[in-house]
Structure formats: C-alpha cells, structure tokens
Amino acid sequence: MLLVRTVVKESPIHGLGLFADEFIPRGTEIWRFDPLLDRVLPLAELDRLPDHVRLFVEVYSEYFPERGLLVLSGDNDRFTNHAADPNTEVVLPNAPDARVIATRDIEVGAEITCDYTVIRTLGYEVVAAMAEGAGEAARAAAGLRTQDPIAGE
C-alpha cells in the first residue's frame, strides 16, 4: 500500500507513471504490504484465472520465485516505472513483507521510480529487457517477452 499521496499521469519513461503529490523526504517509507489492500497470490493458482486477468496479474504483480508467490498491489503502485538511478529502494531482503523507502528527497510532481532488477514481474521481464546490451535476440533466447504485453510495444 502506498503510504504517500501520488497521482498517475503520462510518463516520459514509459506509458503512465507514478508521481509524487506531496514532498517526500529522503528515508520516508513510501510502500509496505497491507493485507487489507494488497494480495499475495500463489503462482500455482495463476492458471485458474481467465486469460485477461492472468495477464494483468503477470504484468502488475511482483514475483518472488524462491517462494512461488506473486504480490499484487491494490493501488497505483503498479504504475511505478524503472530507472537506472531510481529514487526508491526496497529495504532488503526483498520479500512480500518488504518495505520501500525514498533514497533521496522527491519533489511534488517528480516521478517515483524503482529498480526492476530488484522488483521482478512475470509478464514483462524487464530485468533482462532493460539490461544494457541485451538485444531482442538475447531476450528471445532467454525466453523473455520482447514486447510490453499491455501497451503492445
């Protein structure tokens, strides 16, 4: 659950992004798992969902392969985009009960970003897709999607 006020709007990084709607000082906890809003889904149950719902869950959930779990945020956290120098970080170890903090002051109107090499998804493996030098062939050889399944890019 996001713990700070945010808005979703067009992002210069990709599609829609998450932007600060209040000043967020460095060190502020901005997200933490809350079972009232967020969901933990066993990966083994994914096939029970209709295709369009499964795709949504694959794209917008964080994947924890070591536990076979997906965590789906129940708010606009899913619009957080990747940056090489993100302004947030996961307080490790990264697990469903991890917290996310601001690594520097985030001004009102600034996009909130994270590192997709730490925050992993099933549907769009940006860990490899955004790695420097990883071309289409390398991503395809690794069995990773080479298109954004939502935007079709």
Backbone bond lengths (Angstrom), bond angles and torsions (degrees), N, CA, C in turn:
res aa  C-N    CA-C-N  psi(-1)  N-CA   C-N-CA  omega(-1)  CA-C   N-CA-C  phi
1 M - - - 1.445 - - 1.529 108.27 -
2 L 1.314 114.68 130.80 1.459 118.84 175.15 1.524 109.83 -65.67
3 L 1.310 116.56 136.16 1.461 122.04 -177.39 1.523 112.07 -107.37
4 V 1.330 115.96 3.43 1.465 122.21 179.52 1.526 108.33 -128.54
5 R 1.336 115.72 157.88 1.469 120.10 178.76 1.527 109.68 -75.73
6 T 1.324 115.18 132.44 1.462 121.53 -178.58 1.523 109.82 -140.05
7 V 1.326 115.23 165.31 1.460 122.41 172.33 1.529 107.48 -134.84
8 V 1.325 115.49 154.41 1.455 122.06 176.25 1.519 107.63 -106.57
9 K 1.346 115.23 130.06 1.456 119.40 176.63 1.525 108.87 -154.26
10 E 1.329 115.88 176.08 1.454 120.44 -179.09 1.522 110.31 -57.24
11 S 1.340 114.55 137.19 1.456 120.92 -176.84 1.519 111.27 -111.54
12 P 1.331 117.38 139.61 1.467 119.46 172.82 1.534 111.68 -72.04
13 I 1.333 116.82 -13.60 1.470 121.39 -179.91 1.519 110.42 -82.57
14 H 1.338 116.31 -53.46 1.461 120.94 -177.94 1.527 109.90 -170.80
15 G 1.297 117.39 124.39 1.467 121.91 172.15 1.511 113.06 50.82
16 L 1.329 114.70 -121.54 1.459 121.15 176.93 1.520 109.18 -99.59
17 G 1.323 115.99 149.97 1.453 120.51 179.61 1.515 111.11 -134.43
18 L 1.316 115.47 169.74 1.455 123.39 179.07 1.530 108.17 -101.98
19 F 1.337 116.12 126.65 1.467 121.24 -175.42 1.527 110.35 -124.17
20 A 1.316 115.23 143.90 1.462 121.59 179.46 1.528 109.72 -66.45
21 D 1.320 115.98 132.57 1.462 121.95 175.51 1.527 110.34 -110.15
22 E 1.324 114.96 12.86 1.456 123.35 174.51 1.522 106.85 -156.71
23 F 1.318 117.43 158.82 1.454 120.95 175.12 1.525 108.11 -68.14
24 I 1.344 116.33 132.18 1.465 121.69 -179.21 1.529 107.86 -119.63
25 P 1.331 117.34 107.40 1.475 119.78 -179.91 1.529 111.96 -68.57
26 R 1.319 115.28 150.45 1.464 122.19 174.90 1.532 109.45 -51.53
27 G 1.343 115.29 136.98 1.462 120.59 178.56 1.517 114.37 89.76
28 T 1.329 117.21 -8.51 1.468 120.71 179.70 1.524 110.16 -68.28
29 E 1.327 116.10 132.55 1.461 120.25 173.02 1.525 107.29 -72.33
30 I 1.339 116.81 122.04 1.465 119.16 -176.59 1.530 113.17 -108.31
31 W 1.340 117.08 -19.51 1.467 120.26 178.64 1.505 109.15 -148.34
32 R 1.333 114.51 142.27 1.470 121.16 171.07 1.519 107.15 -151.64
33 F 1.304 116.21 150.38 1.458 121.31 178.95 1.516 109.81 -65.48
34 D 1.332 115.88 131.86 1.461 122.27 175.55 1.527 107.64 -134.31
35 P 1.329 117.59 113.56 1.469 120.57 -175.53 1.533 114.05 -63.55
36 L 1.328 117.69 -13.81 1.465 119.15 175.75 1.526 111.50 -72.68
37 L 1.328 116.98 -24.09 1.458 121.05 -176.40 1.529 112.77 -121.41
38 D 1.310 117.78 -37.25 1.460 122.84 -175.10 1.525 110.05 -97.10
39 R 1.334 115.63 155.22 1.464 120.99 -176.93 1.514 111.71 -121.74
40 V 1.321 117.10 140.15 1.457 123.30 169.01 1.513 106.33 -104.18
41 L 1.342 115.57 124.73 1.459 121.41 -177.68 1.524 109.78 -120.81
42 P 1.331 118.18 128.06 1.468 119.36 175.06 1.530 109.51 -69.35
43 L 1.313 116.73 133.49 1.457 121.42 179.56 1.525 110.52 -56.48
44 A 1.316 117.27 -35.68 1.469 121.85 -178.65 1.528 112.63 -61.49
45 E 1.324 118.07 -20.91 1.469 121.98 -178.25 1.531 113.10 -91.32
46 L 1.321 117.80 -6.49 1.460 121.90 -174.46 1.523 113.03 -58.88
47 D 1.326 117.40 -37.50 1.462 121.16 -178.30 1.527 113.27 -67.20
48 R 1.301 118.20 -14.96 1.468 121.47 178.22 1.525 112.34 -76.40
49 L 1.342 117.00 -14.97 1.460 121.21 -177.10 1.524 111.05 -85.01
50 P 1.338 117.58 150.28 1.469 119.79 172.48 1.532 108.95 -59.47
51 D 1.332 116.25 152.18 1.467 121.16 -174.87 1.519 113.41 -52.21
52 H 1.341 118.28 -45.12 1.469 120.21 -176.77 1.524 111.72 -67.35
53 V 1.312 117.47 -32.40 1.467 121.34 178.23 1.526 109.51 -75.77
54 R 1.329 116.43 -41.36 1.464 120.60 177.52 1.534 110.35 -58.92
55 L 1.337 117.14 -43.29 1.464 121.06 178.50 1.529 110.64 -60.54
56 F 1.328 116.98 -44.52 1.461 121.31 178.04 1.534 110.29 -58.64
57 V 1.323 116.52 -47.14 1.465 121.32 -179.02 1.529 110.39 -64.48
58 E 1.342 118.02 -41.40 1.462 121.19 179.38 1.526 111.74 -61.41
59 V 1.330 116.69 -40.25 1.462 120.99 -176.27 1.520 112.11 -77.32
60 Y 1.319 117.25 -41.74 1.466 120.18 -170.01 1.521 115.63 -101.99
61 S 1.315 118.44 1.63 1.461 120.58 177.55 1.520 110.38 -98.79
62 E 1.306 115.29 149.69 1.456 119.48 170.21 1.523 107.40 -85.89
63 Y 1.331 116.01 138.55 1.456 122.65 -174.20 1.519 110.35 -106.61
64 F 1.328 115.78 130.92 1.463 122.37 177.20 1.528 107.97 -118.52
65 P 1.352 117.06 84.94 1.468 120.46 -173.74 1.520 113.59 -60.15
66 E 1.322 116.94 -33.57 1.464 119.79 -178.65 1.529 111.99 -66.16
67 R 1.336 117.28 -18.99 1.463 121.50 178.83 1.528 112.60 -114.66
68 G 1.331 116.91 -7.31 1.463 120.43 -178.32 1.515 112.42 66.41
69 L 1.332 116.64 34.30 1.463 121.90 -176.25 1.520 111.96 -123.87
70 L 1.327 114.47 153.86 1.455 123.30 170.77 1.517 107.03 -121.12
71 V 1.340 116.94 142.75 1.460 121.27 174.57 1.527 107.18 -118.44
72 L 1.314 115.46 119.98 1.460 122.30 179.51 1.522 108.90 -105.47
73 S 1.329 115.92 114.67 1.464 120.01 177.16 1.524 108.77 -69.98
74 G 1.302 116.09 137.75 1.460 121.25 -178.20 1.518 113.52 -90.04
75 D 1.326 117.44 11.93 1.464 120.28 -179.41 1.526 109.40 -134.64
76 N 1.307 117.38 -162.03 1.460 121.33 -174.52 1.522 114.95 -78.54
77 D 1.306 117.69 7.13 1.457 121.54 175.29 1.528 110.88 -52.78
78 R 1.317 117.20 -29.17 1.468 121.42 -178.12 1.528 113.01 -63.12
79 F 1.337 118.49 -13.05 1.456 121.46 179.18 1.531 113.06 -92.65
80 T 1.328 117.00 7.15 1.459 120.71 177.84 1.523 108.93 -70.72
81 N 1.315 117.19 122.74 1.463 122.66 -178.70 1.525 111.81 -94.62
82 H 1.332 114.58 162.32 1.468 122.79 178.36 1.533 110.66 -78.73
83 A 1.318 115.52 145.29 1.462 122.10 170.11 1.526 107.73 -142.56
84 A 1.333 115.74 145.37 1.469 120.14 177.62 1.524 110.77 -63.85
85 D 1.327 116.71 -30.06 1.462 122.73 177.88 1.535 107.48 -125.21
86 P 1.344 117.27 73.98 1.464 120.24 -174.00 1.527 112.68 -67.70
87 N 1.343 115.14 158.39 1.463 119.67 178.55 1.529 112.18 -98.71
88 T 1.337 116.19 11.11 1.469 121.37 174.31 1.517 108.50 -136.24
89 E 1.329 115.37 164.04 1.458 119.92 173.31 1.508 109.49 -150.33
90 V 1.318 114.44 153.49 1.460 121.45 176.09 1.514 107.61 -81.22
91 V 1.316 115.82 132.00 1.461 120.31 172.78 1.522 105.19 -77.34
92 L 1.325 114.71 110.05 1.459 120.80 -172.55 1.514 112.31 -75.77
93 P 1.320 118.76 156.30 1.449 125.87 7.60 1.529 111.20 -77.01
94 N 1.332 114.89 146.47 1.450 119.43 179.99 1.527 109.15 -74.85
95 A 1.302 115.76 114.99 1.460 123.60 -178.16 1.517 107.21 -151.61
96 P 1.334 117.67 169.24 1.461 118.53 -178.85 1.527 114.30 -53.18
97 D 1.321 118.00 -26.61 1.464 119.84 -178.86 1.530 112.97 -99.17
98 A 1.347 117.37 15.26 1.467 121.20 178.93 1.524 110.92 -69.00
99 R 1.313 115.43 165.05 1.465 121.84 177.07 1.520 108.55 -118.74
100 V 1.325 116.20 156.96 1.460 122.13 177.23 1.523 107.78 -119.62
101 I 1.335 116.06 132.71 1.467 120.96 -179.44 1.530 110.06 -124.19
102 A 1.326 115.45 159.70 1.461 122.04 174.18 1.530 107.89 -78.90
103 T 1.341 116.74 130.06 1.467 120.72 -179.66 1.522 112.11 -88.64
104 R 1.308 116.84 -10.53 1.464 122.92 176.31 1.521 107.35 -156.60
105 D 1.309 117.86 168.57 1.466 120.57 175.81 1.524 109.25 -58.56
106 I 1.322 115.92 136.99 1.468 121.80 176.94 1.524 106.84 -118.00
107 E 1.313 115.75 116.69 1.463 121.75 -177.55 1.532 111.08 -76.43
108 V 1.319 116.58 156.67 1.468 121.68 173.76 1.525 107.68 -56.65
109 G 1.309 117.17 131.78 1.459 122.14 179.15 1.514 114.68 90.98
110 A 1.339 117.86 -9.65 1.469 120.73 178.82 1.524 109.86 -80.08
111 E 1.333 115.79 144.77 1.464 119.57 177.89 1.525 109.59 -74.67
112 I 1.316 115.65 136.34 1.463 122.67 176.25 1.521 106.76 -89.12
113 T 1.332 116.38 126.58 1.460 121.08 -175.30 1.521 111.24 -127.12
114 C 1.334 114.97 162.37 1.463 120.97 178.56 1.523 108.76 -140.86
115 D 1.302 116.24 178.25 1.463 123.17 -179.54 1.523 108.51 -106.64
116 Y 1.331 116.53 111.90 1.459 120.88 -177.86 1.527 112.81 -71.35
117 T 1.333 118.69 -7.31 1.466 118.48 173.55 1.524 110.39 -78.69
118 V 1.330 116.41 -15.24 1.463 121.64 176.71 1.524 109.78 -102.06
119 I 1.321 116.32 -43.84 1.470 121.73 -179.84 1.524 106.92 -95.46
120 R 1.321 116.38 106.87 1.458 122.48 -170.52 1.529 111.56 -102.52
121 T 1.341 115.43 149.04 1.459 121.06 174.70 1.515 109.30 -128.14
122 L 1.322 116.12 160.35 1.456 121.69 176.99 1.524 111.50 -83.90
123 G 1.337 116.54 -47.25 1.450 121.60 -169.09 1.501 115.61 -73.40
124 Y 1.299 118.30 -25.52 1.461 120.45 -176.91 1.512 107.13 -142.95
125 E 1.307 116.67 91.27 1.450 122.42 -173.06 1.519 111.38 -75.07
126 V 1.309 116.03 81.93 1.453 120.73 -177.39 1.512 111.99 -76.12
127 V 1.299 117.01 -13.01 1.462 119.51 177.06 1.528 108.29 -53.93
128 A 1.311 117.27 -49.56 1.465 120.83 179.08 1.520 110.94 -86.56
129 A 1.323 117.22 -36.70 1.460 120.56 -175.32 1.512 112.16 -62.92
130 M 1.328 117.92 -29.41 1.451 120.52 -177.63 1.527 112.19 -102.43
131 A 1.314 117.24 -2.31 1.465 119.51 178.97 1.524 108.93 -65.58
132 E 1.305 115.89 137.12 1.467 119.83 -179.45 1.520 109.34 -59.61
133 G 1.339 114.67 132.54 1.444 121.00 177.04 1.513 114.89 83.47
134 A 1.313 118.01 -3.45 1.465 119.47 179.61 1.518 108.78 -83.53
135 G 1.315 116.20 103.59 1.460 121.00 -179.60 1.509 112.17 -85.54
136 E 1.330 115.27 177.90 1.462 121.53 -179.60 1.525 110.84 -55.08
137 A 1.324 117.68 -44.24 1.464 121.16 -176.85 1.528 110.92 -63.00
138 A 1.345 116.41 -41.54 1.467 119.83 -179.84 1.521 110.93 -65.48
139 R 1.329 115.89 -41.53 1.463 119.05 179.51 1.518 110.49 -67.17
140 A 1.344 117.92 -41.89 1.461 121.36 179.41 1.524 110.55 -64.34
141 A 1.337 116.69 -41.40 1.463 120.79 179.63 1.515 111.54 -62.91
142 A 1.332 115.92 -31.18 1.467 120.21 178.80 1.520 111.79 -82.91
143 G 1.345 116.20 -1.01 1.459 120.06 179.72 1.505 113.30 77.62
144 L 1.336 117.94 22.29 1.455 121.71 -177.55 1.516 110.11 -98.26
145 R 1.314 116.28 149.55 1.452 120.53 176.41 1.513 109.37 -65.30
146 T 1.321 115.23 140.77 1.458 119.43 179.08 1.516 111.21 -107.26
147 Q 1.323 116.83 4.24 1.451 121.48 177.79 1.517 108.59 -128.96
148 D 1.312 115.75 152.08 1.455 121.91 171.88 1.512 106.19 -73.52
149 P 1.343 120.23 114.45 1.454 121.34 -174.41 1.532 114.31 -67.67
150 I 1.311 117.41 -18.01 1.461 120.20 178.49 1.522 111.14 -89.95
151 A 1.328 116.16 -50.78 1.459 120.43 -176.86 1.516 112.59 -81.98
152 G 1.344 117.36 -16.51 1.454 120.96 -178.92 1.510 112.35 73.00
153 E 1.307 117.86 21.36 1.472 121.66 -178.65 1.510 110.04 -98.74
